[in-house]
Amino acid sequence: MTTPRGRSLTLRDLEVTGEGGRRILYVPRLQIAAGSAVAVRGPSGAGKTTLLYALAGLVSPAAGRILWDDEDIAPLGEPARAAFRRRTVGFVFQEHLLFEELSAPGNAALAALYTAATERAAIRARAAEQLSRLGLDRSAARRSDSYSGGERQRIAVARALAADPDVILADEPTASLDRANADRLADDLVALARHEGRTLITVSHDPAVHARADRVLDIADGRLAADTAQGAPGAAHA
């Protein structure tokens, strides 16, 4: 059995508000075991991406606790949350957010620019490995804006994995891929939890992602509407 290298997640009375103090997300209790593969689904505007951003520390909650193991990121300021992300989280954005003028290797190894010199070679090596595994050209001469939407998404995935994170958060990672590549990427992401013990939480409308997950969370109107375990030994309710 794989020993989890990921982090457990515990939410307590998590509240995120928008303009004018309007509540856009409220999760009273949620617990996810380290090494779980969890899918989050729901209609557009339900609060799925807001949840993912809160878990990454990309938005500051109005109230509540976000515990990764015993580290509560909710009360931290932005510099401390950014430091947490760099050392712990690989984030796959739906919009890719690539630097268009950089090559695929340049984007995938971006974390090397923000880490200690002793770690840069390993990050670049992992970036090249991930690009190759995802079937992408590793040429340093080709700009990222020359790739298709699906290829750009795979560059974004390689970037998220290059820093060897304990937690993977992904926002619609298969949305711009054809069915074959979407299935392959879904398999690859879930394998990070099943075979490497990382914690995976992915927002997705893709039923193939839901079917592969250990557990599926349904978000509706900014609240956790359902929490369905799919036979995973590590999935736990609070």
Number of C-alpha atoms within 10 A of each C-alpha: 6 11 12 20 16 25 24 20 21 21 21 17 14 21 22 23 17 11 7 6 9 9 14 18 25 22 18 15 15 18 15 23 20 25 28 30 30 29 25 26 24 19 12 12 13 19 22 26 21 19 26 20 19 19 23 25 24 15 17 20 24 17 15 19 20 24 18 20 13 11 13 16 21 22 16 13 11 14 9 13 19 16 13 16 18 16 15 19 26 25 24 24 19 18 14 18 12 21 14 14 13 17 23 34 27 25 24 29 26 22 21 21 11 11 14 8 10 9 13 18 12 16 23 21 13 20 31 24 17 23 23 13 12 18 13 18 16 18 12 12 11 15 17 21 15 13 17 12 15 18 21 24 25 28 30 27 26 28 31 27 26 25 26 18 19 23 31 25 22 26 22 21 28 25 16 18 19 10 12 9 17 19 17 13 19 21 15 14 25 25 16 21 27 22 13 16 23 28 29 29 27 28 26 22 19 17 11 15 27 22 13 19 27 23 23 24 21 18 23 18 17 20 18 21 12 12 16 14 17 15 10 14 10 17 20 15 13 10
